[in-house]
Amino acid sequence: MIDGDRSPTIAPPERTPNTLVKRIMTEIHLSDYLEQDAIELDLKGDTKQKVLTEMVGLLGVEAESRNIALELVMSRESLGSTGIGKGIAIPHLRSTIFPRIMLAYGRSSEGVAFGSIDKKPARHFFLVASPPIDPSNLYHPILAKIVQLVKESKNRKKLDSIDTKAGLLNLIDELAG
């Protein structure tokens, strides 16, 4: 306020929180965090624990670290399922095991009971692993980007039909733009 002027101070448009969030969301490319080796288009697990074991295994960490990561992701699941419905689960964990944010993707043709909010089996799994302190501060925006990607029915159908790892990476870039 200047000399009794009661008009509110408004930040320049490029600095408003919504504009910053939109900019961050458009600059995130999920494929930057997802390696081909961290993709499995035919998960074998038929239980939540078996699927999570497979998913953690896709991250390429050593056996001891893999066991710790599995324990952490199962602990997170015990707080409430990360099955968000419509055949999608986004399990996530933070640990010093991970030097940077990493993603893994898995697809189950049969679907797996995952305690999803709609009570339907999950078929598409996006595992997000991050260090406890993420200097890039992208942990939550990446989770949001995944949700944005899978909320459209047509996008989930495209995920169903993809048949190669490279094709999946290209599709994710195309859909999540």
Residue pairs with C-beta under 8 A, 6 or more apart in sequence:
1 7
1 9
13 19
21 141
24 138
24 141
25 141
25 144
25 145
25 148
26 177
28 138
28 141
28 142
28 145
28 176
29 173
29 176
30 103
30 142
30 145
30 146
30 149
30 172
30 173
30 176
31 169
31 172
31 173
33 100
33 101
33 102
33 103
33 142
34 102
34 103
34 104
34 105
34 169
34 172
35 60
35 102
36 165
36 166
36 169
37 58
37 60
38 58
38 59
38 60
38 102
38 103
38 104
38 105
39 58
39 104
39 105
39 106
39 165
39 168
39 169
40 54
40 55
40 58
40 104
40 105
40 106
40 107
41 106
41 107
41 162
41 163
41 164
41 165
41 168
42 107
42 108
42 109
43 51
43 54
43 55
43 106
43 107
43 108
43 112
43 125
44 50
44 54
45 51
45 52
45 53
45 54
45 108
45 112
46 110
46 112
47 112
47 113
48 77
48 112
48 113
48 114
48 115
49 74
50 112
51 106
51 108
51 112
51 114
51 122
51 125
52 70
52 73
52 74
52 77
52 91
52 127
53 70
54 106
55 73
55 91
55 104
55 106
55 125
55 127
56 66
56 69
56 70
56 73
56 104
56 127
57 66
58 104
58 105
58 106
58 127
59 66
59 69
59 98
59 102
59 104
59 127
59 129
61 69
61 97
61 98
65 97
68 95
68 97
69 93
69 95
69 97
69 98
69 129
72 93
72 94
72 95
73 91
73 92
73 93
73 127
76 82
76 91
76 92
76 93
77 91
77 115
81 89
81 114
81 115
81 116
81 117
82 89
82 90
82 91
82 92
82 114
83 89
83 114
83 115
83 116
83 117
83 122
84 90
84 116
84 117
84 147
84 150
85 116
85 117
85 118
85 120
86 118
86 120
86 150
86 153
86 156
87 111
87 116
87 120
87 121
87 122
87 123
87 124
87 156
88 116
88 122
88 123
88 124
88 125
88 126
88 150
88 156
89 114
89 116
89 122
89 124
89 125
89 126
90 125
90 126
90 127
90 128
90 143
90 146
90 147
91 125
91 126
91 127
91 128
92 127
92 128
92 129
92 130
92 139
92 143
93 128
93 129
93 130
94 129
94 130
94 131
94 132
94 134
94 139
95 129
95 131
95 132
96 131
96 132
97 129
98 129
98 130
98 131
99 131
100 130
100 131
101 128
101 129
101 130
101 131
101 134
101 136
101 138
101 139
101 142
102 128
102 129
102 130
103 126
103 127
103 128
103 129
103 142
104 125
104 126
104 127
104 129
105 124
105 125
105 126
105 127
105 168
106 124
106 125
106 127
107 123
107 124
107 125
107 159
107 160
108 121
108 122
108 123
108 125
109 123
110 121
110 123
111 120
111 121
111 122
111 123
112 121
112 122
112 123
113 121
114 121
114 122
116 122
123 160
124 150
124 156
124 159
126 146
126 150
128 139
128 142
128 143
128 146
130 139
145 176
148 176
149 155
149 172
149 175
149 176
150 156
150 159
155 175
158 171
158 175
159 168
159 171
162 168
162 171
